[in-house]
Amino acid sequence: MSSLDGTAIDVVGGGFGGLSTACYLADAGADVRIIEKNEQMGGRASRLEAEGFRFDMGPSWYLMPDVFERFFGHFGTAPEDYYELERLDPHYRIFFKDGDQVDVPADRGQVKEIFESYEDGAGEAFDEYLEVSEQNYEIAMENFVYTDRPRLRDWIDLDVMKAAPIGLKLIGNMQGHVEDYFEHPKLQQIMQYTLVFLGGSPRNTPALYNMMGHVDFNLGVHYPERGIGSVVDAMVDLGDELGVEYVTDAPVAEITRRKNGFLLATEDGTEYNPDLVVSDADYAHTERELLPEHERQYSDDYFDSKTYAPSAFLMYWGVEGDVDELAHHTLVLPEDWDQHFSQIFDDPQWPDNPAYYLCVPSKTDETVVPDGDTDSYSNLFVLVPIAPGLDDGEEIRAEYREKVLDDIAENTGVELRDRIVFEEDFCVSDFAARYNSIQGTALGLAHTLKQTAILRPNHRSSAVDGLYYTGSFTTPGIGVPMCLISGEHTADAVIDDQT
Ligand SMILES: Cc1cc2nc3c(=O)[nH]c(=O)nc-3n(C[C@H](O)[C@H](O)[C@H](O)COP(=O)(O)OP(=O)(O)OC[C@H]3O[C@@H](n4cnc5c(N)ncnc54)[C@H](O)[C@@H]3O)c2cc1C
């Protein structure tokens, strides 16, 4: 008998955090059901399919393949049992808005030469930077990421003490850390663009996250066959094999603690009575909108005072013809991007001179365009990070679309305006409506120093016995790999409490 045999657990929300938790709990013997608001599993990693085009609506960078191997390995399977991976080369292309352009290749030796070409000694500095980054990655993954430390007493541990000097050195910000190695602003940008994945800026993200350098340059940028949606499918299939039940189109409206277990009611009045509940829905939504007031852990002020990661203006475009100038991943960066970050975090407004990301999966995957015909069609989306909570009405979206099309033409040479045959956009209010996301943040709680590790909301509710949280608001944090690990932590907490 395993520890959870016969325990009925409902998971609210089928994003990566919910799917991961469900697999671990079902594997431990629980009867698990995921109740998802939308028409498909995957949450922020939803798929949009229309007129022969297929878009991953959210994540498109498959990073940290080691984490996926560990996840599937726990169940005696492997990612390649579900999907093939291709390492992208170049990892990405950057257009700097001063007319300069650089491809960042998969080969580290070549990257080193590129760094040296920008600044004498930067090749050597690149190696030194990555050595530190790799060490930090290994220490952080073992001691703080894979090991959950939800209580203060969990930090009084020999391994933590040994890692502490490094940790303390790294509580400065990423801007300062990168400046210690590279003077050239473009090299600083290359080392810092991954911070957008953490929902932060170079000035508000702790230097500890220099480990993203190891993630990028050593572990590599990969593409799963048929896109990130394949990873969602893989986890749903794995859950199926483990006995997880799925309910879609079922927004949960209420979670109430009963004498024995919970009452969980969906908007159409359907009632469920699990023994335990895990919520993968955004923390603020669960606390403020699903629980009665006396069962909340945090006040409105708590949520209002947090630093949220950016939202995004996304445009999904099916395009006629090719876009030779772009790579699978392309970044377009202004020379001075401080203004863009400041218009996200300090003085929220639509960015005057945006830094943005273009994704063209049709470079690698013919199944994302009609009839697999990549000679006739390209599949492309644009992501402009913007401040959460901004007004995103039709007028500003239309105006900004024109601005971005002009910017793409000017800086990459790709004229798209008369070639778009399918389009849809997604912005702040869509994040709020589709995912119940607070202020329409795309990613959740930013990884600022005050919102890292033990300072993120806990997996266990301190107000309601038997209620747990998972996903990107909790530890370890934002991003697909982190949400997979978050599921493991949440399941461990449930198993610990039940045995
Ligand atoms: C545009 C974009 C680009 C990104 N790019 C990358 C990337 O390249 N690489 C990467 O690793 N990460 C990336 N991320 C981050 C990554 O996608 C997220 O961190 C991760 O998918 C979040 O998973 P989650 O389970 O925490 O939340 P979610 O995916 O939001 O899942 C929560 C689920 O709860 C459901 N829900 C909410 N309220 C209710 C309710 N009342 N009842 C029932 N269900 C409810 C929601 O519908 C949703 O399905 C990106 C995110 C976005 C938005």
PDBQT file of the ligand as one rigid body, heavy atoms in Angstrom, charges set to zero:
ROOT
HETATM    1  C1  LIG A 501       3.890  34.295 -23.327  1.00  0.00    +0.000 C 
HETATM    2  C2  LIG A 501       4.657  33.380 -22.415  1.00  0.00    +0.000 A 
HETATM    3  C3  LIG A 501       5.905  32.934 -22.794  1.00  0.00    +0.000 A 
HETATM    4  C4  LIG A 501       6.619  32.079 -21.946  1.00  0.00    +0.000 A 
HETATM    5  N1  LIG A 501       7.810  31.572 -22.378  1.00  0.00    +0.000 NA
HETATM    6  C5  LIG A 501       8.409  30.579 -21.662  1.00  0.00    +0.000 A 
HETATM    7  C6  LIG A 501       9.472  29.841 -22.235  1.00  0.00    +0.000 A 
HETATM    8  O1  LIG A 501       9.854  30.087 -23.372  1.00  0.00    +0.000 OA
HETATM    9  N2  LIG A 501      10.035  28.840 -21.491  1.00  0.00    +0.000 N 
HETATM   10  C7  LIG A 501       9.580  28.532 -20.235  1.00  0.00    +0.000 A 
HETATM   11  O2  LIG A 501      10.103  27.602 -19.595  1.00  0.00    +0.000 OA
HETATM   12  N3  LIG A 501       8.539  29.212 -19.676  1.00  0.00    +0.000 NA
HETATM   13  C8  LIG A 501       7.943  30.205 -20.370  1.00  0.00    +0.000 A 
HETATM   14  N4  LIG A 501       6.840  30.843 -19.877  1.00  0.00    +0.000 N 
HETATM   15  C9  LIG A 501       6.426  30.581 -18.483  1.00  0.00    +0.000 C 
HETATM   16  C10 LIG A 501       5.650  29.293 -18.340  1.00  0.00    +0.000 C 
HETATM   17  O3  LIG A 501       4.768  29.145 -19.405  1.00  0.00    +0.000 OA
HETATM   18  C11 LIG A 501       4.851  29.360 -17.042  1.00  0.00    +0.000 C 
HETATM   19  O4  LIG A 501       5.716  29.649 -15.943  1.00  0.00    +0.000 OA
HETATM   20  C12 LIG A 501       4.128  28.032 -16.748  1.00  0.00    +0.000 C 
HETATM   21  O5  LIG A 501       3.525  27.500 -17.903  1.00  0.00    +0.000 OA
HETATM   22  C13 LIG A 501       3.092  28.305 -15.664  1.00  0.00    +0.000 C 
HETATM   23  O6  LIG A 501       2.466  27.114 -15.283  1.00  0.00    +0.000 OA
HETATM   24  P1  LIG A 501       1.469  27.094 -14.025  1.00  0.00    +0.000 P 
HETATM   25  O7  LIG A 501       1.022  25.707 -13.890  1.00  0.00    +0.000 OA
HETATM   26  O8  LIG A 501       2.097  27.761 -12.869  1.00  0.00    +0.000 OA
HETATM   27  O9  LIG A 501       0.283  28.092 -14.423  1.00  0.00    +0.000 OA
HETATM   28  P2  LIG A 501      -0.757  28.079 -15.616  1.00  0.00    +0.000 P 
HETATM   29  O10 LIG A 501      -0.149  27.561 -16.855  1.00  0.00    +0.000 OA
HETATM   30  O11 LIG A 501      -1.360  29.417 -15.691  1.00  0.00    +0.000 OA
HETATM   31  O12 LIG A 501      -1.847  27.039 -15.119  1.00  0.00    +0.000 OA
HETATM   32  C14 LIG A 501      -2.857  27.403 -14.221  1.00  0.00    +0.000 C 
HETATM   33  C15 LIG A 501      -4.140  26.803 -14.740  1.00  0.00    +0.000 C 
HETATM   34  O13 LIG A 501      -5.190  27.083 -13.807  1.00  0.00    +0.000 OA
HETATM   35  C16 LIG A 501      -6.366  27.314 -14.552  1.00  0.00    +0.000 C 
HETATM   36  N5  LIG A 501      -7.339  28.031 -13.707  1.00  0.00    +0.000 N 
HETATM   37  C17 LIG A 501      -7.283  29.312 -13.262  1.00  0.00    +0.000 A 
HETATM   38  N6  LIG A 501      -8.352  29.589 -12.503  1.00  0.00    +0.000 NA
HETATM   39  C18 LIG A 501      -9.099  28.451 -12.455  1.00  0.00    +0.000 A 
HETATM   40  C19 LIG A 501     -10.331  28.113 -11.854  1.00  0.00    +0.000 A 
HETATM   41  N7  LIG A 501     -11.018  28.999 -11.106  1.00  0.00    +0.000 N 
HETATM   42  N8  LIG A 501     -10.824  26.869 -12.042  1.00  0.00    +0.000 NA
HETATM   43  C20 LIG A 501     -10.144  25.943 -12.785  1.00  0.00    +0.000 A 
HETATM   44  N9  LIG A 501      -8.965  26.218 -13.383  1.00  0.00    +0.000 NA
HETATM   45  C21 LIG A 501      -8.453  27.464 -13.223  1.00  0.00    +0.000 A 
HETATM   46  C22 LIG A 501      -5.887  28.133 -15.722  1.00  0.00    +0.000 C 
HETATM   47  O14 LIG A 501      -6.825  28.112 -16.785  1.00  0.00    +0.000 OA
HETATM   48  C23 LIG A 501      -4.589  27.395 -16.074  1.00  0.00    +0.000 C 
HETATM   49  O15 LIG A 501      -4.818  26.361 -16.990  1.00  0.00    +0.000 OA
HETATM   50  C24 LIG A 501       6.083  31.696 -20.697  1.00  0.00    +0.000 A 
HETATM   51  C25 LIG A 501       4.815  32.157 -20.316  1.00  0.00    +0.000 A 
HETATM   52  C26 LIG A 501       4.107  32.984 -21.172  1.00  0.00    +0.000 A 
HETATM   53  C27 LIG A 501       2.742  33.441 -20.768  1.00  0.00    +0.000 C 
ENDROOT
TORSDOF 0
